[in-house]
Amino acid sequence: MNSNLEKGKVVSVTYGPSMGNIGMVIDIIDEKRCVIDGPCGRQIINFKRIKITNIKIKIQSKMTSKGIYQKFRQHNILKTWLCTPDGKKILEK
C-alpha cells in the first residue's frame, strides 16, 4: 500500500474507462484497492490505476456522491488540478 494514500486525497485515474478523470479516495479496502468518487464516478479501483496528487480535502465517513460533488465545487478542486502538470497534459490532448 502506498503510504501517501489516505481518505480525502484527490487522485487521477491513469488506466481504464475513466482514464484522465479525477476522483477522491473515500475508503481504503485493502492493500491493493480503494473506493474513489467524484467526476469519475464511484468505483473500486486498483492502486496501480491511479496517481496520487498533493490535493487533500477533509471528508466525513459515509459521504454521499452528492456531498463529494459539493466538496469538489466548494474547494475548486478541478481548477486546482488543471493547474498541475498532469492536468495541463490532459488539457493539451
C-alpha angles and dihedrals in degrees: 000000000000111000092216093058115101140142112292096027115134114230136189118225109232102180140031135030093321094051112148094023127109132227142169126247107248100172139356112229102185140323092298108033142047139177116248131184137181133079089347092058128244111303145145109245138180117246089236089065098055137065117212118229128201091246115108132175126192108242136178122237118265096022117173123235088253090056091049092052089050090053090050090053096043094052097037090234096165092053091046091049093048088059091059121089092252091051091050090053090056091050091053093057 
